[in-house]
């Protein structure tokens, strides 16, 4: 039994939801959308897992905190974006600014451009500017260490979302957590959930090409979760090739790598991406391969472009949403608590999957199943 499954199916209510969804089917073949009737080849445990993930309430989602300290207006925070040219980074940065402004705070966005030297410079500029707090997204401690030390020495609280505390010492003031646990635990289960979608979506016969960014440590736990779940729950599934890329590969080089992998693996029927980076190269490779209708794509956070491609049928597949806006609000809430001498409160974030017909809004990006913004604003006394 996988770590993901043993955690997820722990309550009678969740099991009941899962069984109800299994009754109507939740899987698909590799040549049809993931909302088709589940194949008998898909293990019952996988089918029930996917059904729970695809349920309207998701797995583990709870309300954000409903009480907390009154915000001190007039604070200044810096928001370190992993890259303003990539929606997976620019969106949470914008949401962090939005949350900060709701508290009456001034927020300065600094674009690190996925460059470790700029990450350090961003922290140092924030210290020099007299920031009251620093928020970051997807920037591990190990690639931010010198900057985090500078902030710590200046007694400036630093809160991260989606980052590993991998410096060998505690430098972040805090890292946003989830109902499943800390970021590494949740992120591993996220990868397992992606594997669940792939197994169900390929009739448990997945031959997967994984596309992995390897220059940021935080990408590794979710890949491990994916591969472990695929191996443990699907004897007839396999990863046929792993494509590793770094920041300089983004664009034409990455597209070429994916094109070559598709040619070298004509039996591949699934593609896994660690985050919604199809537009950074893989999408062009999939489209020009002529196999877009044959490949099940395991997508991630649910950017607007990804959802549009699913709705139109341009790609076939399913994803697991990343509540990036909620992560941003939780980051700001944690900064406010730290500034008031309190600890982080449980965020309420969990896991939820989506496909062409389930948990997909009529327009725009995937959103989590709870109106977290209203709750946070009420908690802060600003809504």
C-alpha angles and dihedrals in degrees: 000000000000125000088242095053096042089054098041105047096053103117132062091230093056092046090051092052090048093051092048091054093046089057090065096035132251109193135075145197120263090256098053138051120282094249093073123110112291116255121241086235091069111091112249090235091056092046092051091046091053091046091055091048091049093049117115091248096044121207121308098351113150136164119287115247113299097200135043146131121305109260118248106232123222097043120146121219133178121221115207108206118201088220131340090205092063118069091214086066104028095053097057089043090055091047091051089054090049092052092046092051090051086062092049093254129140114236127197118195117213117193110219091184089213088287116134092210090055091048090059091044090051092057092046093050090049090053091048091050091054096245116188091211142359126220124193138179129210093348110128122215092244092061093041102041102118091046093047090051090052091051093046092050088053092049092240114149115237121199123184134193119206098005138127121238090220104144098099089244134059109264104145112079087220144337122218114258136204136214088262091056138263122350098272091052095046092043092052090051089048089059090048089053090053089053090050089057092048094049092049093043096053099042088253092298100103120163100186136197108200121205109205132182105215105180095075114063093210089071094066105072094058093049089052091050090051096048095043093050092046091051097043099044104033119047092181094051126090144169103244096185138003117212111202120195140172133205095276089057095060110119125014095005092054091045089054092049091053092045091053092048092051091051092047092049110044089164093059111118102172140048125200124202122188092217135000096288099131090120090056092072114302095080093060091048093050093047096048092046091070088228101098091117092049100048121083106214119207102210130187139208098009106246115190092255092052092050091048090053091050094047093050095044092242086131130023118217148071137261145200114238122236110208094221095162090050090048088054093050090046089052092053092044090053092049089052091050093048091050087055096047096257134122129246114282122221107276098210094226119145138153133294132169129209139192135174094297107023127072092349118130118222089251139007131020132331114276129196120256097255129066092238095168094062091049094049093047091050090048090051091047094239102103 
